[in-house]
Amino acid sequence: MRPRLAGRHRVSVQRRMHLVAYLKTGPTANHPGAWRHPEADLHDIFDPARYEHIARVLEAACFDACFYADTFGLPDIHGGNFDAYLRYGGQISYLDPLMILPVMARVTDHLGLGATLSTTFFPPYYLARTLASLDLLTKGRAAWNVVTSATNLEARNFGLDGIPPKDRRYDHAEEVLEACDALWNCWQDGAFVMDRESGVFIDPAKVRYANFEGPTLTTRGPLTMPRTPQVRPVLLQAGASDRGREFAARWAEMIFCTPHSKADTIAFHDDIKGRMAKYGRAPDQCKVLPSFAMVVGETESIAQEKYAYLQSLIDPEAQRMLNSSLIGADLTRHQTAEAVAAAQGNQGISGSHDRLLQQVAQDGISFAQAASKPRGLLVGTGKSIADQLEDYFTAGACDGFIIWPTIFPKMFEDFCRIVVPELQRRGLFRTEYRADTLRGNLAAP
């Protein structure tokens, strides 16, 4: 049964978490060994039913949204080739997520649906047209994970010699977003007349050119589709560098982060919120969402046993291979933070690199040791995991969470069946959707 919209009798304004699922069109996300688990589904990667199922699971649990992380190429940084990434089952997109999201839309009514698209590689008209189409087809549930991309391998797939410097990528991203905004506003409400009697299909007075001209790009417009329910999709972003945080403060409505500890998360949260006023935005207009995965057990000892087995499935080389791709430097050649920084050039995801540096400082280990360790997971019963999420939330570290998978789809099924009801019982998470659009649900108390 699909969740219902909340009735008017529900008037509580208590602050509640937001939950968003991080997905891949494949069996591996940030845990490089989970695909080896006997309960991980591998047979249905190319079956639409796989994606319909996870959409139903997430909507039944009242998740705000899901989005598909994406890399526009096959990672080959580790060892200078893609051998390890293929052999160990790296985080690969085996399907274009834009083909998957309409499949998921058909079996849901309220779940937000997000795609990752790069401002570095795709022109504004394509981006605006694609995302407007998704917002129309989903009746206002589209989200855009805005990335500037971070690897030379992706750049070379789009005719560039290498990825541009970070500041230049973000300057270009600002311009792309401005151009997309102009295109999304070419049509006024009510432009579709479709009056058989008068013979007027569209009122041309309610459609205009965008005529956007920026420092480096132009686009005339208009789009060939009407104003969408959200006008523009909800903007999701993950920039952790100083320039990335400024971009988020101006544009992002959700930002996900990967700090090593609660203290790091609080610092990130406060920094983002503190930057927003200069752009005329209230702090609540951007939801800060740290990312977690988990192991849920019937008892604490069972959870620890499950966790130990799951971690045993990670080949140490697979973990290093994953981190080579994330930080943009070959960990088979570079072992220290200084060597990695020198080797990165313009590559690498700042949030992933920062998380390793935070782990080095807080755990008193070397950079090489941190890069070889799996990311931390929440481990426990439904109640103890809810305790940990509540602690972050009530401490002011975040507005909710990005949940990424280990064993797919079982981890999401466990979280939605065991942890979500506990969060709902505590009044920390919705029991019903309160709006028709994704942006409406993000704005709800």
Buried (B, 14 or more C-beta within 10 A) or exposed (E): EEBEEBEEEEEEEEEBBBBBBBBBBBBBBBBBBBBBBEEBBEEEBEEBEBBBBBBBBBBBBBBBBBBBBBBBBBBBBBBEEBEBBBEBBBBBBEBEBBEBBBBBBEBBBBBBBBBBBBBBBBBBBEBBBBBBBBBBBBBBBBBBBBBBBBBBBBBEBBEBEBBBEBEBBBBBBBBBBBBBBBBBBBBEEEBBEEEEEEEEEEBEEBBBEBEBEBEEBEBEBBBEBBBBBBBBBBBBBBBBBBBBBBBBBBBBBBBBBBBBBBEBBBBBBBBBBEBBEEEEBEBEBBBBBBBBBBBBBEEEEBBBEBBEEBBEBBBEBBBBBBBBBBBBBBBBEBBEBEBBBEBBEBBBBBBBBBBBBBBBEEEEBEBBBBBBBBBEBBBBBBEBBBBBBBEBBEEEBBBBBBBBBBBBBBBBBBBBBBBBBBBBEEEBBBBEBBBBBBBBBBBBE
